[in-house]
Amino acid sequence: LPGLDPLSAVWVGIICLVFSSRLSTMKAASICPNDQTGCHLLPLANLFDRVIQHSARMHGISDDLHSEFELYFLPSKNQIGRVSRNCHTSTILTPNGKENAQRIAREELAEIILKLLVAWRDPLWHFHQSMSQHDEFTNFSSNKSLEMSDMVHELRKGVLKVVEKMQMLGIISNSVGDTGSPEALLTSDSAEWRFMKDYDLLYCFRRDSNKIQNYLKILKCRIVPKHGC
Amino acid sequence: CVCLYVNLNGFLGLTLGTALVTPVEPHFTECMSRDLETFRCWWSPGTFHNLSSPEELRVFYLKRNSPSSEWKECPEYSHLNRECFFDANHTSIWIPYCLQLRGQNNITYFNEDDCFSVENIVRPDPPVSLNWTLLIVSPSGLSYDVMVSWEPPPSADVSTGWMRIEYEIQYRERNATTWEALETQPHTQQTIYGLQAGTEYEVHIRTKMKGFPKFGDFSDSIFVKVTEIPLRESAVLLTLVLTFGVAGILILIMLIVVSHQQRLMMILLPPVPAPKIKGIDSELLKKGKLEELDFILNGGGLGGLPTYISDYYQDEPWVEFIEVDEEDADCGEKEDQKSSDTQRLLGLPQRSVGCFSADSHPDDDSGRASCYDTDLSEQDTHLLAASLLPGQPEDEEAFLHPDEKAPASETNKSPLIQTESEGKPTWINTDLYAQVSNVMPSGGVVLSPGQQLRIQENTEKESQKKGTLGEDTSKLNKPQFQLLVVDPDGSGYTSEITARQISTPPSSLVPGEGYQTIYPQPMETKPAAPSEPNQSPYILPDSPQTRLFAPVADYTVVQELDTHQSLLLNLPTQQPPPPCLPQHPLKAPVAIGYVTPDLLGNLSS
């Protein structure tokens, strides 16, 4: 700097050094200064809680929509309905029981969650489109379908963040990627969901959102069991 | 159709329907899961009587997780309960199950509606280990809050997060019929607010899966009761404390107010400035401290008033003074402590006779000088005035002085003097109060005597002077008397009564009748022998003086004192005021003694 005398330059340099050192220490110094057992996992636990809450809300919305559909169309005793087709996500192998879910590897479980979330992105969007076109559905339902569609997006991002955090903490390996090719998944059954009726879509999504919620909870209690399980 | 509903406990409930009774085929009544790991199904044989034994019906299920699935038989039967139990190995979540009943001859009874997913049929077990603790009791002791805590059902795997359970508390009074339900929440404790003391409450809890609608059964009830604590004593204590506290605060405020009363009054009600009379201390007037007031007014001593006041109020033109002792002031002599106020009032010479001169007159615009230029001899006036005074040893000189000074020896004078000298001792013993009949212009006040001798003498004088004074004819007929100023104790107190003058009606004036009878009004002591001329306290006025006497009413108000210490009275309006009775508006009378404010006003008017 032309107008800077040596003394002020020295001061500026000192200040910069101090700041940089502080920044570096800030990275290292997180919530847990002494690295107590489990303390460093607190942010992860909080992330998990947030994601689980999100998935619970998503499941609630899908449940509401499904009930509303049943009122219009098919009152069933056990909320089973008449599923003419299998859900398009049935190709994804998911643990169907508690022991299976606990035996499976964490990375695999996380990956399954992500797969499910990816699989439902487009169908929900189209569902919302068809919902808004039908006049018999109220605005309330239309808003819910839109909300549902958005939540799938947000939840996927949240789960990715959790996975990232876990990978950073070294809990899981880096094998769980962004499932770099979600399109690959969809290409196999890309057309299936288009043939599903709206009601079936709702039924399938309601089931899958419950799966996601369960898997997330199990994952949290396997990784950070001391923080609210 | 009439539908029969048989629940797990074997309770038979009839639902209203049509009268037609159609045979009911075997069917499943309910399928339920407690822990999301296993589930059970119950069936009913229906009304078919063909099936004698329950073992004839068989349960088959189908898992629709793959297109190539097939019907399998129930893994575990409980024919007693007509129940089919699916253990964990045979239970899959999120997979639709379909159940069917098969009887003999492969008759299948299958209903599409009996398909389900296990997560949808979950009814969790009720919580266990319910207990309650008292949180807080209201100050009145009538209501309280209770914290109820419990344990999650052991069958539900909450710790691994496999099941997320919500709890619903319901409570009611012991003998009530309806339950009060609180909001469903996932924690294992909850507070119940607003329970009434002395009432027993029944509490039970049920659970459900989060996100699913079906509730489990209710837990066993627990009973909550808090006995009513009689807080009467504390309430009474509280009220007592409050009362005393408030009273103490009030007393404190009162003390503060009283102690700072003056200041507070100044702040709240600032005093309105009131007019004050200069030279007159209203406090002294109110308190009636006449001696002090007199002392102040007199300037701390006899005769010192004029100097004091004239110096004090020289710049106040409106201040008028009754110059009591003008002669002494002009003569520069010291005040005579012993001379009484009455002497000064009457204008009698006290010590220095030399002051009795025309030069001693105050140079004011009173016009009195003209009066003194007239026939009236002030010396005679003073002599007469002095003679009227109660006896004082020093007065002898005063009396003698004018005698010497007056060359003209009127026969009247000597007898006057004689009478004066004679009358002096009598004067002392005489009544202090007398009626004033007239006031001389020179200042002397004429009292009405009680002697006929005086009358006769006076009338002679009057007839002599009639010719000289034409304008004073009206006055001549008037018996003239001098004012008797009574000062019994020398304190300077001059009552209003003594200043009154008996008004003599002009019609009654007859030259022959020189004197009128005196009617003393507030008489304390009457003269013992008014008939005796020698002892009469009254002195005949001189003829030259009489003509100048203006007829005055019997009672008049003292107007003011002139320079010669004479009282000037209000003259009645019917008589023309003498020219020598001037008004001195510029001079305000200064009371020798106690003067009431209204009298003061009259004096100054």
HADDOCK unambig.tbl for C-alpha pairs under 7 A between the chains (distance, minus, plus):
assign (segid A and resid 60 and name CA) (segid B and resid 211 and name CA) 5.94 0.50 0.50
assign (segid A and resid 76 and name CA) (segid B and resid 113 and name CA) 6.37 0.50 0.50
assign (segid A and resid 77 and name CA) (segid B and resid 113 and name CA) 6.30 0.50 0.50
assign (segid A and resid 78 and name CA) (segid B and resid 116 and name CA) 5.65 0.50 0.50
assign (segid A and resid 78 and name CA) (segid B and resid 120 and name CA) 6.76 0.50 0.50
assign (segid A and resid 79 and name CA) (segid B and resid 116 and name CA) 6.97 0.50 0.50
assign (segid A and resid 80 and name CA) (segid B and resid 115 and name CA) 6.08 0.50 0.50
assign (segid A and resid 80 and name CA) (segid B and resid 116 and name CA) 5.00 0.50 0.50
assign (segid A and resid 80 and name CA) (segid B and resid 117 and name CA) 6.86 0.50 0.50
assign (segid A and resid 96 and name CA) (segid B and resid 92 and name CA) 5.17 0.50 0.50
assign (segid A and resid 96 and name CA) (segid B and resid 93 and name CA) 4.99 0.50 0.50
assign (segid A and resid 96 and name CA) (segid B and resid 94 and name CA) 6.52 0.50 0.50
assign (segid A and resid 97 and name CA) (segid B and resid 37 and name CA) 6.98 0.50 0.50
assign (segid A and resid 97 and name CA) (segid B and resid 92 and name CA) 5.56 0.50 0.50
assign (segid A and resid 97 and name CA) (segid B and resid 93 and name CA) 5.78 0.50 0.50
assign (segid A and resid 98 and name CA) (segid B and resid 162 and name CA) 6.86 0.50 0.50
assign (segid A and resid 207 and name CA) (segid B and resid 94 and name CA) 6.46 0.50 0.50
assign (segid A and resid 214 and name CA) (segid B and resid 162 and name CA) 6.35 0.50 0.50
assign (segid A and resid 217 and name CA) (segid B and resid 161 and name CA) 5.28 0.50 0.50
assign (segid A and resid 218 and name CA) (segid B and resid 160 and name CA) 6.04 0.50 0.50
assign (segid A and resid 218 and name CA) (segid B and resid 161 and name CA) 5.30 0.50 0.50
assign (segid A and resid 218 and name CA) (segid B and resid 162 and name CA) 6.21 0.50 0.50
assign (segid A and resid 221 and name CA) (segid B and resid 160 and name CA) 5.62 0.50 0.50
assign (segid A and resid 221 and name CA) (segid B and resid 161 and name CA) 6.23 0.50 0.50
assign (segid A and resid 229 and name CA) (segid B and resid 158 and name CA) 6.92 0.50 0.50
assign (segid A and resid 229 and name CA) (segid B and resid 159 and name CA) 5.01 0.50 0.50
assign (segid A and resid 229 and name CA) (segid B and resid 160 and name CA) 6.34 0.50 0.50
assign (segid A and resid 229 and name CA) (segid B and resid 161 and name CA) 5.93 0.50 0.50
